[in-house]
Amino acid sequence: MSGTRSHSQKAPATEGKWPVWRLAILLYPATALTVAINLFLAGLILHGLGFSVLAPITALWWCLPLGVPASWLAGRWVRGLMDEADE
């Protein structure tokens, strides 16, 4: 049997759809830092209205938990874009 090879019917591991949770984990650093920037800028706007200043370190601490729902929403958005591109 020279020249013949067995072709596997198994799909490669890279095929298939990325789940939203995996996209959210991948996007977490970018979305968390985006939340931190927005919190800091919102603190500057509120300072102009008479409230106390939100320090950059405080914004970074608050972005850790608030980045989770932002990452989930970004993951859902990217998953929708990927589904639209597949159609």
KAKAMO-V882208 format. One line per field, one symbol per residue. ss: DSSP state (a for helix, b for strand, c for the rest). phi: phi as a letter, one per 20 degrees, with the letter a starting at -180 (. if undefined). A space follows every 10 residues. Layout:
ss = ???
phi = ???
This chain:
ss = cccccccccc ccccccccca aaaaaaaaaa aaaaaaaaaa aaaaaaaacc cccccaaaaa aaaaaaaaaa aaaaaaaaaa aaaaaac
phi = .endceefef fffeeoefff ffffffeggf ffffffffff ffffffffeo effefgffff ffffffffff ffffffffff fffffff
